[in-house]
Amino acid sequence: MRWAVLLFLLLSVPCMAAPELRIGIEPFFSPRLLIASFEPLRESLAAQQRRPVVLLTAPDYRQFFTHIHRHDYDLVVTSATGARYAQTREGFIPCLIARGHYVGLLITNRKIAGDLNGALKGARVALPDPLSLTALLGEAWLDDRGVQTHRQHHAYQNGAISAVLRGDADFAIVSRNVLGLLAASDRAALSVVAETGEAPNAVLLASGDLSEEERARYADLIGNFINNHGQDSSFANMLGITGVEAPAPYELTQVDRLTFELQRRLKAAM
């Protein structure tokens, strides 16, 4: 009996000592909403891998990219510009990309009289963090129109929307995906008046510190979860996706211009 107990303990040690899998999530929205939305995925991975899975995010984009630089995450869920940065600068490997496009929207709770450029001139425009893809898309769109606006940045996309609803901003530029997360009364109070451009959708990357076998296994597990079980989950709805697939080699190069601007802003913020 003693030998049987000893053998059981020895066989149990690898499971008990299994390191946790750390998934870093770009701070698209407030941390509470992010973690709650990704919880079904975390539970599925933990059950199938029989190891702890931890969801991590950051209070702002600067700190999120600092964690990527330190390789504090094994897997990363981020926008196309964040993915391109992590790939080219930090050695992370794109594994999956969400189908469809990431689209920026200009929204307001005001009635627009006359042409849009006239309404935007001198207007207060709320945007999320300047390092976010939404802000990069939105500001490039405003610059291309040649309109002078008063731009204000908020930590999260829902903060930019709240600024419009409170009357602290005339317009907000947010992701199309975020509108589906709003309360019905808030959605009814807002109007979409323009699209600010599109980019490839959200990307899952794996740290280059992981083996090729590990990267393939996690991509398969996450891909199967989303494609077979996740379409109706808050996780899929938050990202505005219907499924994921392997990224084509050229896809992320589409945001190289925006990624260069991200690198410039990130360097200035450090």
N, C-alpha and C positions, 0 to 999 in steps of 0.2 A: 504493500500500500504506500509506504514512504517513497519507493522508487517511482510509483505511478504519479504521486503528487509532484515530485521533483521534475519528472518529465513534462508534466502539464505546465508547470511554471516556466521551464526553459522554453517550451514552444510558445508560450504566451508573451515572452519578453519582446519579440519584434513588433507584435501588435500594440503592446502597451507603450512601446517607445517610438512608434511611428511618428515622424515629424508632421507638423500641421502643414496643410496646403494653404498658401496665402494668396487670396484673390484681391487685387487692387482695382477699385472702381473709380473712374473719373468723376469728380464732384459735379455732375450735370445738375443735380437737384440737392435739396437739403439732405444731410446724412441719414436722418430717420426714414425718409421716403426711399432712399436708395437701398438701404439695408433690408427694409421690409420687402421691397420688390424683388430682390435677389435671393431672399431666404429659401424659396422652393428649390432653386438651383443648388444652393449650398447643401440643403438636406439630401437631395438626390446624389450629389457627388460624395458626400460623407458616407452615405449608406453603401454605395457601390465600391468605394475605395477602402472602406473600413479604416478610415483615418480622420483626424479632425480637419475640418475645412473652415477657414476663418475669412470673413468678408471684411475688407478694410477700405477706407476712403481717406480723404484729407479735408481739412477745413477750407482750403483754397487750392487753386491750380498750381501755384508756386511750390507748395509743399508736396502736392501730388507728384510733380515732376522730380522733386528732390528724392522722394521715395523710389521712383523709377531709376534714378541715377545710382542710388545705393543698392539697387537690386533687392529691395525689401519685399517685392512681390514675386511670386512664382508665375502667376497669370495676371494679365491686365485686360480690363474692358475699357476701351477709350474711343474717342472720335477718330476720324481719318487723319486729322493733323497730329493728334497725340500719338497715333499709331506710327505715322511716318517718322515722327521725331524719335520715338522709342526704337524703331527699326534702324534708322540710319546713325543715330548718335549713341545708343545704349545697347545695341546688339540683341534686342528682343525680336522674336520671329512671329510674323503674322500667321495665324492658324485658321481663323474663320472670319468671315465678313457677313454682316446682315444684308439680306436682299433688299432691294429698293434703294432710294436715295434719302440723304439727310437734307432737309429743306428748311431754310430760314424764312420766317414770316414777319412782316410789319403789321402790328395790330394796334388798335386804338379803341377808345370808347366814345370818340367824338364823331360828329358828322363832318365829312370832308366837303368843303365848298371849293369849287374850281379845280385846277390841276393839282396833282399830288406834290409836285415840287414847290408850289406856292404854299401848300399846307405845311410842308416840312421846313420851310425857311424860318430859322430862328426857333424851331420847336425843340422841346425837351424830349430827348430820345433815351429810353432806358434800355440797357444791354446787360447781359450777364458778364462774368469775369472776362477781362480783356484777353486772357490766354485761351479762352474757349473757342471752339470752332464757330459757334453761333455769332460771337462778337467779331471774329475775324471776317466771316462772310458778310455780316451786316455792315461793318465799317467800310469794307471794300465796296459794297453796293452804294453806300452813301457817298463815298468819295467819287465813284464813277458818275454819280448824278451831279456832282459839283454843288451840292447844297450845304450851306453852313447851318449846323445844328448844335445844340447844347447837349452833349452826350454825358450820360451818367451811368456808371457801372455798379452792378449789384453782385453779391456773392453767387447767387443762384438764379436760374431762369424764373422760378416762381417769385423771386423778389422783384424782378423786372416787371412781371405782370402785375404784382400787387401795387407797384408804383403808379401804373396807369389806372388801376381800379380806385386808388385813393385820390387820384388827381394830382399826384406829385410829378407825373410825366404825361406828355401828350401822346407819345407813341412808345411802343416797346418792340424790340426785335428778339424773337425767341424761336426755338425749334418747333416745327410743325407737330412733333410728337407730344409736346408738353400740353397742348390744348385738350387732349383726351383725358388728362389727369385732373382737370379743373372741375370744380363743382358746377352743376348745371346752371346755376344762377350767374356764376362768373363768366361761363362761356357765352351765355345769352347777352351779357353786357358788352362783349367785345366783338369787333369786326376785323376781319383780315382784309387789308387794303393793298397788299403787294407781297410778292415773293422776292426774297433778297438773294436768291441763288441756291444751288444745290451742290452736294459733294457726296462721295461714297459714304455709306452708312457705318454704324459702329463696328469695331474690330476687336477680336480676341487675339491677344499675343501671349506667347510663352517666353519665359526667360531663357536666354542662351545657356544658362547654367544647368538647365534640365537636359536629360538625354533625349535623343530623337524618339526613342520608344515612349518615354513619358509624355512628350509633347503630342505625339500621335494619339496616345490613349486618352488624354484629357480632351483633345479636340473631338474625338469620337463620342465621348460621354456627353460633353456639353452640346455638341451638334445633335445627337439623338434626343436629348432632353428637349431642346427648343423645337426641333422639327416634328417630333412625335407627340410631345406633351405640353409644350409651352405656349402654343398659339393663343390660348385663352387666358393665360396667366397675366398678372400685373407686370411681371418681368418683361414679357414680350410686348405688352401694350405700352409700357413706358418707353421702350426703345423704338416703338413704331415699326416693328418687324413682323414678317410672316414666316421667316425661316432664315437659316444661315447656310453658307457654302464655303468652299475653299476660295481664297482670294486669287484673282488672276494677277500675274506678275506686274502688269502695268497699272492696276487700279489705284494704288495709293500714290503713284506719281502724279495723278491729276491734281493733288493738293500741294505740290512742291512749292508753288508761289506763296500760298498761305502758310506753309510750314516754315519757310524762310522768315516770314514776318513773326511767326510764333517764336522762333529761335531768337530773333532780335529783341522781342519784348521780354522773353524769359531771361536773357542775359542782363537786360536793364533792371529786372525785378530782383535779381539775386544780390 
